[in-house]
């Protein structure tokens, strides 16, 4: 049986179209902007550490699970030993995926809202205030990528600044600058 060039061409086109139809469709994930939370999956941020003197854990861990239907947060903190995970309610993430807040109510404690924003290209979650007892200093939780890594040693909190020095600085008037004089600060 002889095939004509037309029949060969028609056979090749038929074979190619069948291959295209049978090829699996690649699921395309929505593009996640740099420094933003992914729209789907799990992300963990933590500053858990071990106190060298007592061997007890310190810090907190936030596990964010993102599904198409809902976002969930598991919040863990320490007060000596690691707490049981607390499932957060009212989880809110901004549409750009760069800020979030959620509400938790640990056992025997008042309900509180925790909020933060991403920094360092999404590798750090910066929580609003409260580090080392100073509400002006934010807590920084690093993104966990190595889940088998052992927790490092906790660092001591810096010595608090006396409030009297701050009041004196506020009472002291700022030096006036002469319009003809320029001053540069040393780096």
C-alpha positions in Angstrom: 0.0 0.0 0.0 1.4 3.3 -1.1 0.8 6.5 0.8 0.7 9.8 -0.9 2.4 12.9 0.6 -1.0 14.3 1.5 -2.0 11.2 3.4 1.4 11.2 5.3 0.9 14.9 6.1 -2.7 14.3 7.3 -1.4 11.4 9.5 1.3 13.5 11.0 -1.2 16.3 11.8 -3.6 13.8 13.3 -0.8 12.3 15.5 0.4 15.7 16.7 -3.2 16.8 17.6 -3.8 13.6 19.6 -0.5 14.2 21.4 -1.5 17.7 22.4 -5.0 16.6 23.6 -3.5 13.8 25.6 -0.7 15.9 27.2 -1.4 16.6 30.9 -2.4 20.2 31.7 0.1 21.9 33.9 -1.6 23.5 36.9 -0.5 27.1 37.1 -0.1 28.6 40.5 -0.9 32.2 40.8 2.3 34.2 40.9 3.3 35.3 44.4 4.8 38.8 44.5 8.3 38.9 46.0 8.2 39.4 49.8 4.5 38.3 50.1 2.8 35.3 51.6 2.0 32.6 49.1 -1.7 32.3 48.3 -1.7 28.5 49.0 0.4 26.3 51.2 2.0 26.5 54.7 4.5 29.0 56.1 6.1 28.9 59.5 7.7 31.9 61.4 9.5 31.3 64.7 11.9 32.8 67.2 12.0 29.7 69.4 15.2 29.3 71.3 16.6 27.4 74.3 17.6 29.2 77.5 21.2 28.0 78.1 20.8 28.1 82.0 17.5 26.2 82.3 17.3 24.3 79.0 13.7 25.6 78.6 12.2 26.9 75.4 11.6 30.6 74.8 9.9 32.5 72.1 6.9 31.8 69.8 6.0 30.1 66.6 3.3 31.1 64.1 2.2 28.5 61.5 0.0 29.9 58.7 -1.9 27.4 56.5 -3.5 28.9 53.4 -6.3 27.0 51.6 -8.7 28.2 48.9 -11.5 28.2 51.4 -9.9 29.7 54.5 -6.6 30.7 56.1 -5.7 29.2 59.5 -3.1 30.1 62.1 -1.6 27.9 64.8 0.0 30.1 67.5 2.5 28.6 70.0 4.3 30.6 72.7 6.4 29.8 75.7 6.2 30.5 79.4 8.7 28.0 80.6 7.6 25.0 78.5 6.2 25.1 75.0 2.4 25.7 75.0 -0.2 23.7 73.3 -1.0 25.2 69.9 -3.8 27.8 70.0 -6.0 27.9 66.9 -6.5 31.6 66.0 -9.8 33.1 65.1 -10.5 36.0 62.8 -7.5 35.5 60.5 -7.1 38.4 58.1 -4.4 38.8 55.4 -4.3 41.8 53.2 -4.8 41.1 49.5 -1.2 41.7 48.7 -0.1 39.1 51.3 2.2 41.5 53.2 0.3 42.1 56.4 -1.8 39.9 58.7 -3.6 39.9 62.0 -5.4 37.2 64.0 -7.0 36.8 67.3 -6.0 34.2 69.9 -7.2 33.3 73.4 -4.6 31.1 75.2 -6.0 29.1 78.1 -6.5 31.2 81.3 -5.6 34.4 79.5 -7.5 37.3 77.9 -8.2 37.3 74.2 -5.6 39.3 72.2 -5.0 40.3 68.6 -1.6 39.8 67.1 -0.6 41.7 64.0 2.5 42.0 61.9 4.0 42.6 58.5 6.5 40.9 56.3 10.1 42.2 56.0 13.3 41.1 54.4 11.7 39.8 51.3 9.2 37.7 53.2 11.8 36.0 55.3 10.9 37.8 58.5 7.5 38.4 60.2 7.7 41.6 62.3 5.0 41.6 65.0 3.8 44.8 66.6 5.5 45.7 69.9 6.3 43.8 73.0 9.8 42.5 72.6 11.6 42.1 76.0 8.8 44.0 77.7 9.2 47.1 75.6 6.1 47.9 73.6 8.0 50.1 71.3 10.3 47.3 70.1 8.8 44.9 67.6 9.3 41.1 67.7 11.0 39.6 64.7 10.3 36.0 63.7 12.4 34.3 61.1 10.8 32.1 58.4 11.5 28.5 59.0 12.9 26.6 56.0 14.8 23.8 57.8 12.4 21.9 60.0 15.0 19.5 61.3 17.2 22.3 62.7 17.8 22.5 66.4 16.7 25.7 68.2 19.6 28.0 69.0 20.4 29.6 72.3 18.3 32.5 73.5 19.9 35.9 73.8 19.4 38.1 76.9 17.2 41.1 76.5 19.1 44.4 76.3 19.1 46.5 79.5 16.1 48.8 79.5 16.8 52.5 79.2 15.8 54.5 82.3 12.7 56.6 81.6 14.2 59.6 83.4 16.9 59.9 80.7 14.1 60.0 78.0 12.3 62.8 79.9 15.5 64.8 80.2 16.1 64.5 76.4 12.5 65.7 75.8 12.9 68.7 78.1 16.3 69.7 76.6 15.6 72.1 73.6 17.1 71.2 70.3 20.1 73.3 69.4 19.4 76.0 66.9 21.2 75.9 63.6 22.6 79.1 62.0 21.5 79.5 58.4 25.1 80.2 57.3 26.5 77.1 59.1 26.2 73.5 57.9 26.6 70.5 60.2 27.0 66.9 59.1 26.6 64.0 61.4 29.5 61.5 61.6 28.7 58.0 60.6 
